[in-house]
Structure formats: C-alpha cells, structure tokens
Amino acid sequence: MSDRAPQPVERQLPTDEARDLISLVRDIAQREIAPHTAEEEEAGRFPREVFRLLSEAGLLGLPYSSEFGGGDQPYEVYLQVLEELAAARLTVGLGVSVHSLASHALANFGTKEQQATHLPAMLGGGLLGAYCLSEPTSGSDAAALRTKAVREGEDWVLTGTKAWITHGGVADFLTVLARSGGEGARGISAYLVPGDAAGLSAAPPEKKMGMKGSPTAQLHFDGVRVADDRRIGEEGQGFAIALAALDAGRLGIAACAIGVAQAALDAAVSYAGERRQFSRRIADFQGLRFLLADMATQIEAGRALYLAAARLRDAGRPFAKQAAMAKLMCTDTAMKVTVDAVQVLGGYGYTADFPVERLMREAKVLQIVEGTNQIQRMVIGRHLVGPEER
C-alpha cells in the first residue's frame, strides 16, 4: 500500500494563484517526497535536498513579504501547504514550519536594514533555519532560560545550551533567545546567529520514537560572538518576540497534525476497501464505517478550526486563543485518528509494512512541541478567566 491514497483534500482557497500553488505542492509531494518517506524515515536520513527544492520553488517563505523574497501568501493558504507537505512526510512539513518560525523574529521585529541584509537568503536562498528557545532546564517555563548574552563592545557573547532544537546541527541560521539582563521575561533578547559561528557545536541527535529523519539536538554556545547588528528588536524584548512567533508557529503545528491525521485516514479507508473478512469488505461492517466517519469528522473540525484562526491572523485581529485551541484540538485529533487507523488495519497496522504505525509514532510529538497541550489549556484558560492567582 502507498503512503497516501490518491484522493486529494478539497481545499478552501481564496484565489486562482493559491489553487495553482496547492497543485504545485501536491505534485512535489507526490513525486519527490511521499515515494521515499518510509525508507528515508526508517534510515533516519534528513531530506536536505527536498528543502533545497522547496526553496527553489519559493515554498520556504510563503507567508512573508515579496519585498524580501517571500511569497505574499496569507496564513490561510500557507497552512494548507504545510498540511499537504506533512501528509506526505512530517519531517518536511514540520521542517518548513520550523523554518518559518525561525524567520518570524527578523521578518516582524527586525529593522529594514536587517531585513534587507538577511531575509532574501533566509526566505529564498536555500538556507534552513532553527528556533532556539528551549533549554535542558526550561521547556514549558521558557522565561526561566539560562543561556547568557553578555555585551562586549559592539558584540554579544553567547554562552549556554539550547535543547530540543529541530534542525540542530544542520541549520544555516538560528534565532536564539538569551538572557541579556536580569531574571524573568524582561531580561531576554533575541539574536540572529549564523549556523557556522565559531564556538557553536551540536550534540548527537536525540534518538526518538518518530520523525527519525528530522534531527533534534542540543546546541552548545561556548562564547559565540554575535555583532550587535544581529540583535533583533530592543534589548529585553526577546520574550515578547518569542511569544509572537509561537502564536503563529502553533498554527503550523496544527496544520501539520491534520496532515498526519489525513494521511492515516486515507490509509485506513484504502485498506478497509480492499481487506475482506467473512466474504465481505471490512468497509461494509457498520462498526468500522462509524469509526471511519468519526475520524473524518474530527479531521474536518480540526481543519476548520486552524483555518478560522488563520483568517483572524490574516485580518490583523487577535488570534492567540484560537491558535492555542487549534494546536490543542488538531494534535489531539492526530493522536486519536492515527491510533484508530492502526486499529482499522489490525495486526498489519502494527507493522512497518504499512504507514499507520509510523504516523501514530509521529503524531505523539505534535502534542508536545511548541507548547505541550497542557500549556495550551493554560493559555486558553487565561483568555477565558484571566491569569492564575498566586
């Protein structure tokens, strides 16, 4: 069985240009990505050549301004591109989302001079980014980060360790959050660091249960010098910059989750139509039909939620609560749908001969990255009833 059934998702696209874009992405996904996914993931190979292809096709800077090499696409369209890529291979879809996250600080808080200097290469020059916020002792409590940034003349010297970094060791540029002042959120600043900076090194990639082709590694900063003209925003503004990026990034994770869920549903529907038991297709048993119907309904609901949040963002309206809701619902949906897909395939679903076991393993990490789903519930609760009393 192929990794994905041939029936395409019916997209909600605002323009003919967007429809052409999705057709291009589907063609790339079906020709260049999906046929190699199972083998590449099993071998743990990072698809750098795929990211070069996506960059050449203008797909690494879609939500950013064409003034600096971006695609001028609304988030409503960009997220559906991510979904298509993630359905073919999560390593690729999530990788594009992380690259966009790494570009967010400079694109939204950098000076015009900084943007003109760096963004064209970041968005369309074949480069790949990483986002460096988490640390070994500060994950959900991101404001407790310890990596230091000390001013020395016209430079900043960065010292510390970042953890759980997607593209760690292979990224060409890093957006790094470091402590330039006192304790708490107000003592953090943001920096654009070259991936080959002196004093920067990567630990061996983590050994993960899924997404084996996507390197996740600690990064060590041993006196890394960064010129002050690579500081993004004002001193002490870094945590606010990080949170703004995460609001947008959570929508990327939501879209990727729906892509994974859709791929699992496609595989389950295809198998149910082919597998015969008791002289009938298993798709003809009502219990299984109901299971597939629930899976499809949950996917459509998740897709509608992330698109609704994207439209708020595109309209310039507050969307943080909806982004947290979308990330929460879509990733929980991906976990449930992939588990159900394994059940539809029975014993075959538990083997590596079919894609659903891999999709189930991959779905789990989406409930963790860019804010665990428990953190998303806290964010939603604060929007509803205010901050927690201490």
C-alpha positions as CSV (number, residue, x, y, z in Angstrom):
1,M,0.0,0.0,0.0
2,S,1.3,3.5,-0.8
3,D,1.8,6.0,2.0
4,R,-1.2,8.1,0.8
5,A,-4.4,7.4,-1.1
6,P,-4.8,9.4,-4.3
7,Q,-7.9,11.3,-3.5
8,P,-6.9,14.9,-2.7
9,V,-8.4,17.0,0.1
10,E,-10.9,19.6,-1.2
11,R,-9.2,22.9,-0.2
12,Q,-10.7,26.2,0.8
13,L,-8.6,28.6,-1.3
14,P,-9.2,32.3,-1.9
15,T,-7.6,32.8,-5.3
16,D,-6.6,31.1,-8.5
17,E,-3.0,31.7,-7.6
18,A,-3.5,29.8,-4.3
19,R,-5.1,26.9,-6.2
20,D,-2.1,26.8,-8.6
21,L,0.2,26.8,-5.6
22,I,-1.5,23.9,-3.9
23,S,-1.4,22.0,-7.2
24,L,2.4,22.6,-7.3
25,V,2.8,21.4,-3.7
26,R,0.8,18.3,-4.3
27,D,2.9,17.5,-7.4
28,I,6.1,17.9,-5.4
29,A,4.7,15.9,-2.5
30,Q,3.6,13.0,-4.7
31,R,6.6,12.9,-6.9
32,E,9.5,13.9,-4.7
33,I,8.5,13.2,-1.1
34,A,5.9,10.5,-0.5
35,P,7.5,7.7,-2.5
36,H,10.6,7.8,-0.3
37,T,9.1,8.6,3.1
38,A,9.1,5.1,4.6
39,E,12.6,4.3,3.6
40,E,14.1,7.6,4.5
41,E,12.4,7.7,7.9
42,E,13.5,4.2,8.7
43,A,17.0,5.1,7.8
44,G,16.9,8.4,9.7
45,R,18.0,10.4,6.6
46,F,17.5,14.1,6.7
47,P,16.0,15.3,3.3
48,R,18.2,18.4,2.8
49,E,17.8,18.1,-1.0
50,V,14.0,18.3,-0.6
51,F,14.3,21.6,1.4
52,R,16.6,22.9,-1.4
53,L,13.9,22.0,-3.9
54,L,11.2,23.7,-1.8
55,S,13.4,26.8,-1.6
56,E,13.9,26.9,-5.4
57,A,10.1,26.6,-5.8
58,G,9.6,29.6,-3.5
59,L,7.9,27.5,-0.7
60,L,10.1,28.4,2.3
61,G,9.0,32.0,2.6
62,L,5.3,31.8,1.7
63,P,3.8,33.9,4.5
64,Y,6.4,36.7,4.2
65,S,6.8,39.8,2.0
66,S,7.9,39.5,-1.6
67,E,10.0,42.6,-0.9
68,F,12.5,40.3,0.8
69,G,11.9,37.1,-1.2
70,G,8.7,35.9,0.4
71,G,5.6,34.6,-1.3
72,D,3.0,37.2,0.0
73,Q,0.6,34.4,0.8
74,P,-1.9,34.6,3.6
75,Y,-1.7,32.2,6.5
76,E,-4.9,30.6,5.3
77,V,-3.0,29.4,2.3
78,Y,0.4,28.8,3.8
79,L,-1.0,26.4,6.5
80,Q,-2.8,24.3,3.8
81,V,0.6,24.0,2.1
82,L,2.0,22.7,5.4
83,E,-0.8,20.2,5.7
84,E,-0.1,18.8,2.2
85,L,3.6,18.5,3.0
86,A,3.1,16.9,6.4
87,A,0.7,14.4,4.9
88,A,3.5,13.3,2.6
89,R,6.2,13.4,5.3
90,L,6.0,15.1,8.6
91,T,9.8,15.7,8.7
92,V,9.3,18.0,5.7
93,G,6.0,19.7,6.8
94,L,7.3,20.4,10.3
95,G,10.6,21.4,8.9
96,V,9.1,24.1,6.8
97,S,7.0,25.3,9.8
98,V,10.2,25.5,12.0
99,H,12.0,27.4,9.2
100,S,9.1,29.9,9.1
101,L,9.2,30.1,12.9
102,A,12.9,30.9,12.8
103,S,12.4,33.6,10.2
104,H,9.5,35.2,12.1
105,A,11.5,37.4,14.5
106,L,13.5,39.1,11.8
107,A,10.6,39.5,9.4
108,N,8.4,41.1,12.1
109,F,10.7,42.8,14.5
110,G,13.9,43.5,12.6
111,T,14.9,46.8,11.1
112,K,14.5,47.4,7.4
113,E,18.3,47.3,7.1
114,Q,18.5,43.9,8.9
115,Q,15.6,42.5,6.8
116,A,17.2,43.7,3.5
117,T,20.6,42.1,4.5
118,H,19.4,38.7,5.7
119,L,15.8,37.9,4.7
120,P,16.3,37.2,1.0
121,A,18.8,34.4,1.7
122,M,16.7,33.1,4.6
123,L,13.4,33.0,2.6
124,G,14.6,32.0,-0.9
125,G,18.3,31.4,-0.9
126,G,18.4,27.7,0.0
127,L,19.1,28.4,3.7
128,L,17.3,26.5,6.5
129,G,16.6,27.9,10.0
130,A,16.3,26.7,13.6
131,Y,14.5,28.3,16.5
132,C,16.4,28.2,19.8
133,L,14.2,28.9,22.9
134,S,14.0,25.7,25.0
135,E,16.9,24.5,27.3
136,P,17.6,21.4,29.3
137,T,16.0,23.0,32.4
138,S,13.5,25.4,30.8
139,G,10.9,23.9,28.4
140,S,7.4,24.9,29.3
141,D,8.8,27.6,31.7
142,A,10.6,29.3,28.8
143,A,11.1,32.5,30.7
144,A,13.5,30.7,33.0
145,L,16.1,30.2,30.3
146,R,19.8,30.5,31.4
147,T,21.8,31.0,28.2
148,K,23.6,34.3,28.7
149,A,24.3,37.1,26.3
150,V,27.0,39.5,27.6
151,R,27.8,42.7,25.8
152,E,31.5,43.2,24.9
153,G,31.9,46.4,22.8
154,E,30.0,46.0,19.6
155,D,29.4,42.3,20.1
156,W,27.4,40.0,22.3
157,V,28.9,36.8,23.7
158,L,26.5,33.9,24.0
159,T,27.2,31.1,26.4
160,G,24.8,28.2,27.3
161,T,22.9,25.2,26.0
162,K,19.7,25.0,24.0
163,A,17.8,21.8,23.8
164,W,15.2,20.0,21.6
165,I,16.3,22.1,18.6
166,T,14.7,20.9,15.3
167,H,17.4,21.1,12.6
168,G,20.1,21.2,15.4
169,G,23.4,20.7,13.7
170,V,22.2,21.2,10.1
171,A,20.6,24.7,10.2
172,D,22.2,27.6,8.4
173,F,20.9,30.2,10.8
174,L,19.4,30.3,14.3
175,T,17.0,32.6,16.0
176,V,18.3,32.5,19.6
177,L,16.7,33.7,22.8
178,A,19.3,34.5,25.5
179,R,19.4,36.4,28.8
180,S,20.9,39.8,28.3
181,G,19.6,41.3,31.6
182,G,18.0,40.3,34.9
183,E,15.8,37.4,35.8
184,G,12.4,36.8,34.2
185,A,10.9,37.5,30.9
186,R,12.1,41.1,30.7
187,G,15.7,40.1,30.7
188,I,15.7,38.2,27.4
189,S,16.8,39.4,24.0
190,A,16.7,37.8,20.5
191,Y,19.7,37.2,18.2
192,L,20.2,36.0,14.7
193,V,23.2,33.6,14.8
194,P,24.9,32.0,11.8
195,G,24.8,28.2,11.8
196,D,28.6,28.1,11.4
197,A,29.5,30.6,14.1
198,A,32.7,29.9,16.0
199,G,32.0,28.3,19.4
200,L,28.7,26.8,18.3
201,S,28.5,23.0,18.3
202,A,25.8,20.4,18.2
203,A,25.4,17.3,20.4
204,P,24.5,14.0,18.7
205,P,20.8,14.0,17.6
206,E,18.3,12.6,20.1
207,K,17.1,9.0,19.5
208,K,13.4,9.5,19.0
209,M,10.4,7.2,18.6
210,G,9.3,9.0,15.5
211,M,10.4,11.7,13.0
212,K,13.8,9.9,12.8
213,G,14.7,11.8,9.6
214,S,14.4,15.2,11.4
215,P,17.5,15.9,13.6
216,T,16.6,17.1,17.1
217,A,19.7,18.1,19.1
218,Q,21.2,20.2,21.8
219,L,23.2,23.2,20.7
220,H,26.1,24.4,22.8
221,F,27.2,28.1,22.7
222,D,30.7,28.4,24.0
223,G,31.5,32.1,23.8
224,V,29.7,32.6,20.5
225,R,30.2,36.2,19.3
226,V,27.3,37.9,17.6
227,A,27.5,41.5,16.3
228,D,25.0,43.9,17.9
229,D,23.5,44.5,14.4
230,R,22.3,40.9,14.6
231,R,20.3,41.6,17.8
232,I,16.6,41.6,16.8
233,G,14.3,44.2,18.4
234,E,15.2,46.1,21.6
235,E,17.2,44.7,24.5
236,G,14.8,42.9,26.8
237,Q,12.1,42.5,24.0
238,G,13.1,38.9,23.2
239,F,10.5,37.1,25.2
240,A,7.7,39.1,23.6
241,I,9.2,38.3,20.2
242,A,9.3,34.6,21.1
243,L,5.7,34.5,22.2
244,A,4.5,36.3,19.0
245,A,6.4,33.7,16.9
246,L,4.9,30.8,18.9
247,D,1.4,32.0,18.4
248,A,2.0,31.7,14.6
249,G,4.0,28.6,15.0
250,R,1.3,26.8,16.8
251,L,-0.9,27.1,13.8
252,G,1.8,25.5,11.8
253,I,1.8,22.5,14.2
254,A,-2.0,22.3,13.9
255,A,-1.8,22.2,10.2
256,C,0.9,19.5,10.2
257,A,-1.2,17.5,12.7
258,I,-4.2,17.5,10.4
259,G,-1.9,16.4,7.5
260,V,-0.7,13.4,9.5
261,A,-4.3,12.6,10.5
262,Q,-5.5,12.9,6.9
263,A,-2.7,10.5,5.7
264,A,-3.8,8.0,8.4
265,L,-7.4,8.2,7.4
266,D,-6.5,7.8,3.7
267,A,-4.6,4.7,4.5
268,A,-7.4,3.3,6.7
269,V,-10.1,3.9,4.0
270,S,-7.9,2.4,1.3
271,Y,-7.2,-0.7,3.4
272,A,-10.9,-1.1,4.5
273,G,-12.0,-1.1,0.9
274,E,-9.5,-3.9,0.0
275,R,-9.4,-6.1,3.0
276,R,-12.0,-8.9,3.0
277,Q,-13.3,-10.9,6.0
278,F,-16.4,-13.1,6.3
279,S,-16.7,-12.8,2.5
280,R,-17.2,-9.0,2.6
281,R,-15.0,-5.9,2.6
282,I,-14.4,-4.9,6.1
283,A,-15.6,-1.4,5.0
284,D,-19.1,-3.0,4.8
285,F,-19.3,-3.5,8.5
286,Q,-21.2,-0.8,10.3
287,G,-18.9,-0.6,13.3
288,L,-15.9,0.1,11.1
289,R,-17.8,2.6,8.9
290,F,-18.8,4.5,12.1
291,L,-15.1,4.6,13.2
292,L,-14.0,6.0,9.8
293,A,-16.9,8.5,9.9
294,D,-15.7,9.8,13.3
295,M,-12.1,10.0,12.1
296,A,-13.1,12.1,9.1
297,T,-15.4,14.4,11.1
298,Q,-12.6,15.1,13.7
299,I,-10.2,15.9,10.9
300,E,-12.7,18.3,9.2
301,A,-13.4,20.0,12.5
302,G,-9.7,20.5,13.2
303,R,-9.0,21.8,9.7
304,A,-11.9,24.3,10.1
305,L,-10.5,25.5,13.5
306,Y,-7.0,26.1,12.2
307,L,-8.3,27.9,9.1
308,A,-10.6,30.1,11.3
309,A,-7.6,31.1,13.4
310,A,-5.5,31.8,10.3
311,R,-8.2,34.1,8.9
312,L,-8.2,36.1,12.2
313,R,-4.4,36.4,11.8
314,D,-4.7,37.5,8.2
315,A,-7.3,40.1,9.2
316,G,-4.9,41.6,11.8
317,R,-7.2,40.5,14.7
318,P,-6.1,38.8,17.9
319,F,-5.7,35.1,17.4
320,A,-3.6,33.7,20.3
321,K,-6.5,32.0,22.0
322,Q,-7.7,30.4,18.7
323,A,-4.1,29.4,17.9
324,A,-3.9,27.5,21.2
325,M,-7.3,25.9,20.6
326,A,-6.2,24.8,17.1
327,K,-2.9,23.4,18.3
328,L,-4.7,21.5,21.1
329,M,-7.5,20.1,19.1
330,C,-5.6,19.3,15.9
331,T,-2.8,17.5,17.7
332,D,-5.2,15.5,19.9
333,T,-7.1,14.6,16.8
334,A,-3.9,13.4,15.1
335,M,-3.2,11.2,18.0
336,K,-6.6,9.7,18.2
337,V,-7.0,9.3,14.4
338,T,-3.7,7.5,14.0
339,V,-4.4,5.1,16.9
340,D,-7.8,4.4,15.3
341,A,-6.1,3.9,11.9
342,V,-3.8,1.2,13.4
343,Q,-7.0,-0.5,14.8
344,V,-8.6,-0.5,11.4
345,L,-5.6,-2.3,9.9
346,G,-5.4,-4.7,12.8
347,G,-2.2,-6.7,13.0
348,Y,-1.0,-5.2,9.8
349,G,-1.3,-1.7,11.3
350,Y,1.2,-2.7,13.9
351,T,3.8,-3.5,11.3
352,A,6.2,-1.2,9.4
353,D,4.8,-2.6,6.1
354,F,2.0,-0.1,6.4
355,P,2.4,3.6,7.1
356,V,-0.1,4.0,10.0
357,E,2.3,2.8,12.7
358,R,4.8,5.4,11.7
359,L,2.1,8.1,11.6
360,M,1.0,7.1,15.1
361,R,4.6,7.5,16.4
362,E,4.9,10.8,14.7
363,A,1.6,12.2,15.9
364,K,2.7,11.9,19.6
365,V,5.4,14.6,19.3
366,L,2.9,17.1,18.0
367,Q,1.1,17.1,21.4
368,I,4.5,18.2,22.9
369,V,6.3,20.6,20.6
370,E,5.8,24.4,20.7
371,G,4.0,24.2,24.0
372,T,2.6,21.0,25.3
373,N,-1.2,20.5,25.1
374,Q,-1.4,21.1,28.9
375,I,0.2,24.6,28.3
376,Q,-2.3,25.2,25.5
377,R,-5.1,24.6,28.0
378,M,-3.5,27.1,30.4
379,V,-3.3,29.7,27.6
380,I,-6.9,29.2,26.7
381,G,-7.9,29.3,30.4
382,R,-6.1,32.7,30.9
383,H,-8.0,34.1,27.9
384,L,-11.3,33.0,29.5
385,V,-10.9,33.8,33.2
386,G,-7.6,35.8,33.5
387,P,-4.2,34.9,35.0
388,E,-4.0,32.3,37.8
389,E,-3.8,33.8,41.3
390,R,-0.6,33.0,43.2
